[in-house]
Amino acid sequence: MTHDAPRLLPCGDTAFTIEFGAQIDARLSARVLALDAALAAHSLPGVLETVPTYRSLTVHLDPVIADPAELGRAVLALADEQPEAGPAPRLWRIPVVYGGAFGIDLEAVAAHHGLAPEAVIARHSAPDYRVAMIGFLPGYAYLEGLDPGLALSRRPSPRPVTPAGTISIGGAQALVASIAAPSGWHLLGRTPEKIFAPQRDPVFLLRPGDRVRFVPTPPERWAALDAAAEAGEPVAELCEG
């Protein structure tokens, strides 16, 4: 069910959620990010933090400074004033080594869809993805824009550990993993870029609303790119759009 008018959902006395809809949809995501940007610009008293997701925005507040109900109504009014577009997106070109030890599920994904591995790489690297949200773990970037012909349910048994920088797919989504972690997604490749770097400012390379373009990269280049990334050098390219 889609809600044309955003809904206010209380979350105790220190937070509330503004919900724009109930599904993954680029239009809903744009409305979420537009409201998030507007709240950052307006600096409403009592707002501590905002957490954007695919379809909603959670607002954490200080109830000593702001009444949750009054602040919720103010945020709803602000949401109604926003155009259905977020901030101007950045475009990142991210190098990816596909297959082999870098993407151990590439062959299985290709076989499932009746494609050659090279065709999966071509389809996966063709779109400009959009970062819909950051979540689950620090810097994990959930992407919309996956070719529907590559969609595949997650693995029945998650792996206990998958590497940082993993590029994977699950259902209709794509993912850029930031740190080593368990995962039930299908691993197509890896990027040497540091998506999450605590010593860097900003610590997260990607932010919601960014566009991402994957650049297939020969495995022979991994060692040099990985060394550069470890030294703090950027290996992803930030483009104007």
Secondary structure by P-SEA (a helix, b strand, c coil): ccccbbbbbbcccccccccccccccaaaaaaaaaaaaaaaaacccccccccccccbbbbbbccccccaaaaaaaaaaaaaaccccccbbbbbbbbbbcccccccaaaaaaaaacccaaaaaaaaaccccccccccccccccccccccccccccccccccccccccccccccccccccccccccccccccccccccccccccccccccccbbbbbbbbbccaaaaaaaaaaacccccccccc
